[in-house]
Amino acid sequence: MAEPIVYLNHEIVPATQAHVKIHDAGVVWGATVTEMVRTFHHRLFRLDEHLARLARSLRYVRLDIGRTMEEFTAALDELVQHNARLLSANDELGLVIFITAGEIAAYVGTASMTARATPTVCAHTFPLSFASWAEKMQNGAHVVTPSIRHVPPQCVDPKMKYRSRMHYYLAGKEAELVDPHAIPLLLDLQGNATETSGANFVIVEHGTIVSPTTRNILPGISRQVVIELAEKLDIPFVERDFQVFNIVNADEACMTSTPYCMLPVTRVNGLPIGSGVPGPVFRRLMNAWNEEVGLDVVQQIVDMAKLRCQ
């Protein structure tokens, strides 16, 4: 039986043979930039935009993967085409790309001369976990603002997508104390809303979508899709700072992220947002997203979650 394959250091290998060394900088320092892409109909969605952002992150951290983006794209297409053949027709793949600063010679000991100094480059896939989002997609997510604060942009620029995420891990653990299913929404040092551990966050006030400024957040690809769809639907979109007070008093709130596109948020710190159910702006945007990708995203998530629970 065929097994999934992985792209690792410019070779295609079976997933069972893909290994990263324990002295890799991604393990020792968390020195890793990353991207995640998903498929629709087994085809990667907006791959060029994800790779353009990856290239900007690599330039920022001074890493060279040793391949052109055209060569890398061809390898990713091969990877996804192979692994998609192992799925059912209605399943979809998530594609994870990560690049570390390479192996750390000082941690290898007597084998230091064999440490690979070039970046570790990896891409692998997994079936999307529709069951993780089905209930939240129908009824809305609960976000909790923990005491853990967002890393200030003066320390690490959030426009780089990276994996040094201990603050997100701690924030998640704290949010779970309030609600085991809650999602942490981090505030900055001034109390402004920023983003969750895996998504951009927006609110709706009087028909206008309000996003935190890109000074404080990762400019998400899914967030960009929302900006484009909002323009087509004549829904105003603005960027400005806002606080928990604004979220509590908002008409709606949503998260945007690659795996699920958009997710309604109906509670913050235990309080309902708006009417406490997914709102009309979310539904309009979601319908437009369905047209963009040629399927009903919400229905796919709900149907596939039911199928996997049988």
Beta strands, then each sheet from edge to edge (+ up, - down):
strand 1: 5-8
strand 2: 11-14
strand 3: 32-40
strand 4: 43-44
strand 5: 93-100
strand 6: 120-127
strand 7: 141-144
strand 8: 183-187
strand 9: 193-196
strand 10: 200-205
strand 11: 208-211
strand 12: 237-239
strand 13: 252-257
strand 14: 261-268
strand 15: 271-272
sheet 1: 2+ 1- 6+ 5- 3+ 4-
sheet 2: 9+ 8- 7- 14- 13+ 10- 11+ 12+
sheet 3: 9+ 8- 7- 14- 15+
end
